[in-house]
Amino acid sequence: MKQQRRNYGQYCGLAGTLDIVGERWTLLIIRELLTGPCRYNELLANLPGIGTNLLADRLKFLTETGLVRQRRQEGAKIRLYELTEQGEGLREAVLALARWGLGVLSTPAAEDAVRPRWTMLAVEAMVDPSAAEVDEQYEFRVDGEVFHVTVREGRVSVAHGKADGEPALTVHTDAVTFVEIGAGRLSPLEATLTKRLVMEGDGEAVLRCSRLLGLVG
């Protein structure tokens, strides 16, 4: 018997959105897939507490509604989950929520989970395109996760992997430190002085990157 899902019964765009992505865990699944395609076990590992049955249920629903699809990993039998074009359409909304959420984060509890892949989305949420100045790249190395920010002709993009060529700035840190900096609970200066943050690059590149991420005025 097919499970009957609750809905708000309102003819409104916001209510219609919440009918699909408003259930617990759904937006966090979307968050994971916004950083790239994932295997089922990767999703399960990066969503501690969800439970395998609930994850399977949410993925089934998101697939039925056209936000998620499955495809085989090239050269392997493993199946990956990825967002469809419609699912990618949630990116700006998720980034806006993440940006707002950074402002209400308190000190992390010992049991709070944090994953380095989340910092890539945090950077994307923090970027202020109006602060894009010089064409250059910044590379971030967070607990083994590597991604980079590219500034080209006033446009900013964030992508997995190392920068092309020599980045103007390379940042080394851990995921907790990075989120605390993004949330304004830890200054980049304090993190640098306590060795929680290491930056390799000239001072001007540090300032440009900091302005781009809204860390300095």
C-alpha positions as CSV (number, residue, x, y, z in Angstrom):
1,M,0.0,0.0,0.0
2,K,1.5,3.3,-1.1
3,Q,2.2,5.7,1.8
4,Q,0.0,8.8,1.8
5,R,2.2,11.9,2.2
6,R,0.9,14.9,4.0
7,N,0.6,18.2,2.2
8,Y,-0.4,21.7,3.2
9,G,-3.4,21.8,0.9
10,Q,-2.6,25.4,-0.1
11,Y,-2.4,26.8,-3.6
12,C,0.8,28.7,-3.0
13,G,4.3,28.4,-4.5
14,L,5.9,28.2,-1.0
15,A,3.5,25.5,0.2
16,G,4.0,23.6,-3.0
17,T,7.8,23.7,-2.4
18,L,7.4,22.5,1.1
19,D,5.1,19.7,0.0
20,I,8.1,18.2,-1.8
21,V,11.2,19.3,0.2
22,G,9.7,20.2,3.6
23,E,10.0,16.8,5.2
24,R,12.9,16.2,7.7
25,W,16.2,15.2,6.0
26,T,15.0,16.1,2.5
27,L,16.9,19.4,2.1
28,L,20.0,17.8,3.6
29,I,19.9,15.1,1.0
30,I,19.6,17.9,-1.6
31,R,22.6,19.6,0.1
32,E,24.7,16.5,-0.4
33,L,23.8,16.1,-4.0
34,L,24.5,19.8,-4.7
35,T,28.2,19.1,-4.0
36,G,28.1,16.3,-6.6
37,P,26.7,12.8,-7.4
38,C,26.9,10.3,-4.5
39,R,26.6,6.6,-4.0
40,Y,23.9,5.4,-1.6
41,N,26.5,4.5,1.1
42,E,28.1,7.9,0.8
43,L,24.8,9.6,1.5
44,L,24.2,7.4,4.4
45,A,27.7,8.1,5.9
46,N,27.3,11.9,5.4
47,L,23.8,12.0,7.0
48,P,24.4,10.4,10.4
49,G,21.2,9.6,12.1
50,I,18.9,9.3,9.1
51,G,18.7,5.5,9.0
52,T,18.8,3.4,5.8
53,N,15.1,2.9,5.5
54,L,14.3,6.6,5.8
55,L,17.0,7.5,3.3
56,A,15.7,5.0,0.8
57,D,12.2,6.4,1.2
58,R,13.3,10.0,0.7
59,L,15.4,9.1,-2.4
60,K,12.5,7.1,-3.9
61,F,10.2,10.1,-3.4
62,L,12.7,12.6,-4.8
63,T,13.2,10.4,-7.8
64,E,9.4,10.1,-8.3
65,T,9.0,13.9,-8.2
66,G,11.8,14.4,-10.7
67,L,14.4,16.1,-8.5
68,V,16.8,13.2,-8.3
69,R,17.8,10.4,-10.8
70,Q,20.1,7.4,-10.8
71,R,22.9,6.6,-13.2
72,R,25.7,4.0,-13.4
73,Q,29.2,5.2,-12.5
74,E,31.3,5.1,-15.6
75,G,33.3,1.9,-15.8
76,A,31.6,0.3,-12.8
77,K,28.3,-1.3,-11.7
78,I,27.8,1.2,-8.9
79,R,24.8,3.4,-9.2
80,L,25.1,7.1,-8.3
81,Y,22.4,9.5,-7.3
82,E,22.4,13.0,-8.8
83,L,20.2,16.0,-9.1
84,T,18.2,16.6,-12.3
85,E,17.9,20.0,-13.8
86,Q,14.8,20.6,-11.7
87,G,16.7,19.5,-8.6
88,E,19.6,21.9,-9.4
89,G,17.0,24.6,-9.5
90,L,17.0,24.5,-5.7
91,R,20.7,25.6,-5.5
92,E,20.0,29.3,-4.9
93,A,17.3,28.6,-2.3
94,V,19.5,26.2,-0.4
95,L,22.5,28.6,-0.6
96,A,20.3,31.4,0.8
97,L,19.1,29.2,3.6
98,A,22.7,28.1,4.4
99,R,23.8,31.7,4.3
100,W,21.1,32.7,6.8
101,G,21.8,29.6,8.9
102,L,25.5,30.6,9.4
103,G,24.3,33.6,11.3
104,V,22.4,31.5,13.9
105,L,25.0,28.8,14.6
106,S,26.2,28.6,18.1
107,T,29.3,26.8,19.5
108,P,29.3,23.3,18.1
109,A,28.4,20.5,20.6
110,A,30.7,17.5,20.9
111,E,28.1,15.3,19.2
112,D,27.5,17.6,16.3
113,A,28.5,16.1,13.0
114,V,30.5,18.0,10.5
115,R,31.9,16.9,7.1
116,P,34.6,18.6,5.0
117,R,32.4,18.4,1.8
118,W,29.9,20.7,3.5
119,T,32.5,23.5,3.5
120,M,32.4,23.7,-0.3
121,L,28.7,24.6,-0.2
122,A,29.4,27.0,2.7
123,V,32.0,28.8,0.6
124,E,29.5,29.0,-2.3
125,A,26.9,30.5,0.1
126,M,29.4,33.0,1.5
127,V,30.6,34.4,-1.9
128,D,29.7,38.0,-2.7
129,P,30.1,38.3,-6.5
130,S,30.1,42.1,-6.2
131,A,33.4,41.7,-4.3
132,A,35.1,39.9,-7.2
133,E,38.2,41.9,-8.1
134,V,41.2,40.3,-9.7
135,D,41.0,37.2,-12.0
136,E,42.6,34.5,-9.9
137,Q,41.9,31.2,-8.0
138,Y,41.9,30.3,-4.3
139,E,42.4,26.7,-3.3
140,F,40.9,25.3,-0.1
141,R,42.1,22.1,1.6
142,V,39.7,21.1,4.4
143,D,40.4,17.8,6.2
144,G,41.5,16.2,2.9
145,E,38.6,17.7,0.8
146,V,40.1,19.9,-1.9
147,F,38.1,22.5,-3.9
148,H,38.8,25.9,-5.4
149,V,37.2,29.2,-6.1
150,T,37.7,30.9,-9.5
151,V,37.2,34.6,-10.2
152,R,37.0,35.4,-13.9
153,E,35.7,38.6,-15.4
154,G,33.6,39.4,-12.4
155,R,32.1,35.9,-12.2
156,V,32.7,33.5,-9.4
157,S,32.6,29.7,-9.5
158,V,33.3,27.0,-6.9
159,A,34.4,23.5,-8.0
160,H,35.9,20.3,-6.7
161,G,39.6,19.6,-7.1
162,K,42.8,21.6,-7.2
163,A,43.1,25.0,-8.8
164,D,44.3,25.2,-12.4
165,G,47.9,26.1,-12.2
166,E,49.3,28.1,-9.2
167,P,46.5,29.5,-7.0
168,A,46.9,33.0,-5.6
169,L,46.0,31.7,-2.2
170,T,45.9,28.2,-0.6
171,V,44.0,27.7,2.6
172,H,44.5,24.8,5.0
173,T,42.1,24.2,7.8
174,D,39.6,21.7,9.3
175,A,35.9,21.7,8.8
176,V,34.9,22.9,12.3
177,T,37.2,25.8,12.1
178,F,36.0,26.8,8.7
179,V,32.3,26.7,9.7
180,E,33.1,28.7,12.9
181,I,34.9,31.4,10.8
182,G,31.9,31.5,8.3
183,A,29.5,31.8,11.2
184,G,31.5,34.7,12.6
185,R,32.3,32.9,15.8
186,L,36.1,32.8,15.1
187,S,38.1,35.5,13.3
188,P,40.5,34.5,10.5
189,L,43.2,36.3,12.5
190,E,42.5,34.3,15.7
191,A,42.4,31.0,13.7
192,T,45.7,31.9,12.0
193,L,47.4,32.8,15.3
194,T,46.3,29.5,16.9
195,K,47.4,27.5,13.8
196,R,43.9,26.3,13.1
197,L,44.1,28.1,9.8
198,V,47.1,28.3,7.5
199,M,47.2,30.5,4.4
200,E,49.8,30.4,1.7
201,G,49.8,33.4,-0.5
202,D,50.5,37.2,-0.5
203,G,48.7,39.5,1.8
204,E,46.7,41.2,-1.0
205,A,45.3,37.8,-2.2
206,V,44.3,37.1,1.4
207,L,42.4,40.4,1.6
208,R,40.7,39.9,-1.8
209,C,39.6,36.3,-0.8
210,S,38.4,37.5,2.6
211,R,36.3,40.3,1.0
212,L,34.9,37.9,-1.6
213,L,33.7,35.6,1.3
214,G,32.4,38.6,3.4
215,L,34.9,38.0,6.1
216,V,36.1,41.6,6.1
217,G,34.5,44.9,5.1
